[in-house]
């Protein structure tokens, strides 16, 4: 049964990924050296219950998005990623679709930024990976909320980032511009086409910007995050592009010696403890 084989594969590879390798605290008693189910679920952005059911073969036919997310969290090689898709009864995404694979070299770079909130998104602004400090800063995001475009135009409206009207409009234009560019680069990506169609149908603001031909792009900026535990934190947000993969890395840093730097350091203690 595909689900059983898929579950065994996930469990086997979960056991080989150490918490340190995934950027997680490794303290406390562990029955096995690998990731706990709770940790894998957090890294993949899915529920612990679903991970449990997948591993036990009680949930079958996982979606392409779920398999992709688990592959990233488990830090699979290209060949292992293909095997995971096949064990789920799926064909690995091919050319013409938005790339979602994070190369080991990118993982290694992110591992060296443990004291910095970092997130990786694809060309459609779907969150692929967030290190624990970014999750502590911004909160956990699940399901549709992991896509920045959907969250901006159709989401709950709850955000820890403080916006002015001007910054909000600039962000909206940048998101629309990015989706327009991604659609032209990846015309075969059905998921991206469905996302754009849904946004046009259900968000008057998105439809207005799309029809007007609005363009924009994300630039380095200051962002103030209203954190429920440590208070407001103002950080520089830089968006870096990964050559050859169309990934975007968002990095948040504080001015050295500032109150914001102190609050970010405090968050690395209280926030990660809360997540753990």
Beta strands, then each sheet from edge to edge (+ up, - down):
strand 1: 117-121
strand 2: 127-130
strand 3: 161-162
strand 4: 221-227
strand 5: 231-242
strand 6: 247-253
sheet 1: 2+ 1- 6+ 5- 4+ 3-
end
